[in-house]
Every structure is written in C-alpha cells, then in structure tokens.
Amino acid sequence: MFAKPVEAVIFDLDGLLIDTEAIFQEAMQRVARTMSVDLPVSLCHAMVGLPQSECDVLLRGHYGESFRIAEFNDRVDRHAEETLARHVPVKPGAAEILAWLSARLPLAVATSSRSSWVETHLGTAKLFHHFKTYAARDHVERGKPHPDIYLEAARRLGVDPQNCIALEDSNVGIRAASAAGTMPIMVPDVVQPLPEVRTLCIHVARDLHEALGVLRKALPC
C-alpha cells in the first residue's frame, strides 16, 4: 500500500483529532449575525485548513476592504475558546489510533493552528503525550497548502518526509502533505475530497476507525 518504508506518522489537528471545525463554524456564523452580515456555509468550508492570513484574504474578497476583520476574528476566537474551555471534543477513534501507532512509530502534529493552541487543547484532550513533536503555523514562513508545516514536522522527527504517512481531513491539508512528499490518507470532516485531491491520497477513510483498520493491515505489527 505504501510506496516507501513507513518510519513516522504526521497528523493534522483540527477536524481530524479534535472536533473543532464545527465549533469554529458555529462561532463564525454567530459573530457574523451580530455584525449584521451573512456568512455562507460555502465560505466557511473554503477556509477549512487554511492559516488565518489566508482566511482573511477570503473574508476581504467576500465582504470588501471595509469589513472589520480584526474584530470578527477576535470575537470568533473568544466564542470558540469559551466553548473549548468547557470541553475539548475528541474525534471518534482518535485515542485508539494514536495509542496503537505511538507504540510502534514516532508521531508528530502538523497544524495551521498556533503553538499555544496545540499544547493547550491536545493537553486538555489528554492526547499530547502520544506525540514526539509538532509543527505549528508559527514555526514556518508559509501555511498550508504549502508544504512547509509538513516538512518542518518531518525535520523535527528526524525522518525523510517520503517515509511519513500524513493523516488529514481537508483538501488544503492533503495538498500540503502531498507537496511535502508524504503518503497522505484523508479522513474527511466537514468537506469531502475534491476529485483532484482524491488522486493525491493513498486512501480516503470515512473515519479514524477505518483509518486504523487500514494501518493495522498495512503496517508490520
């Protein structure tokens, strides 16, 4: 199944391991209503997996230069953090796949979120200990879909990207993982793989339970 020997596995975070995409979409919709603007679901979906700077470009393109982006972002972050302070929802199968893989291979996170987000929410979710290292948006010059975050995660692991499996939930993330030379598996969350993105994947799993089943069969015990 894998073109190269597998020496490590790199995970995206939001929408893959922790169920935050829905929380952010609800927060964005809520803030947009209070600012008396409509936020199409299609625009929410277009921002999945992108770093904040790229999301800002999409927001300006939709609302115009006069839109109060800083205020919007601050209020969205505040609403999302209030929700996550009460509970960090873990995706079904996350604990199981991480436990099985971390007993066999070094793991890393490659995320468009900032470092503090990774440490706080993976720690609260009691998943942080499974990872040898992580690469966040503030560690690299360019965010996804550029390969930089995946290349940095592989560098921190001390493994060639070509010998890494990457698990992602978004089209943007799969493009980044593929551009880095990894072997991508997609586990879609709020968006399904585009046809051209599907061709970049070695497998598209309906959930993390299926992804674990695939890895159990394909990797040595």
C-alpha positions, 0 to 999 in steps of 0.5 A: 500500500505504501510506496516507501518504508513507513518510519513516522506518522504526521497528523493534522489537528483540527477536524481530524483529532479534535472536533473543532471545525464545527465549533469554529463554524458555529462561532463564525456564523454567530459573530457574523449575525451580530455584525449584521452580515451573512456568512455562507456555509460555502465560505466557511468550508473554503477556509477549512485548513487554511492559516488565518492570513489566508482566511482573511484574504477570503473574508476581504474578497467576500465582504470588501476592504471595509469589513472589520476583520480584526474584530470578527476574528477576535470575537470568533476566537473568544466564542470558540475558546469559551466553548473549548474551555468547557470541553475539548471534543475528541474525534471518534477513534482518535485515542485508539489510533494514536495509542496503537501507532505511538507504540510502534512509530514516532508521531508528530502534529502538523497544524495551521493552528498556533503553538499555544493552541496545540499544547493547550487543547491536545493537553486538555484532550489528554492526547499530547503525550502520544506525540514526539513533536509538532509543527505549528503555523508559527514555526514556518514562513508559509501555511498550508497548502504549502508544504512547509508545516509538513516538512518542518514536522518531518525535520523535527522527527528526524525522518525523510518526509517520503517515509511519513504517512500524513493523516488529514481531513481537508483538501488544503491539508492533503495538498500540503502533505502531498507537496511535502512528499508524504503518503497522505490518507484523508479522513474527511470532516466537514468537506469531502475530497475534491476529485483532484485531491482524491488522486493525491491520497493513498486512501480516503477513510470515512473515519479514524476507525477505518483509518486504523483498520487500514494501518493495522493491515498495512503496517508490520505489527 
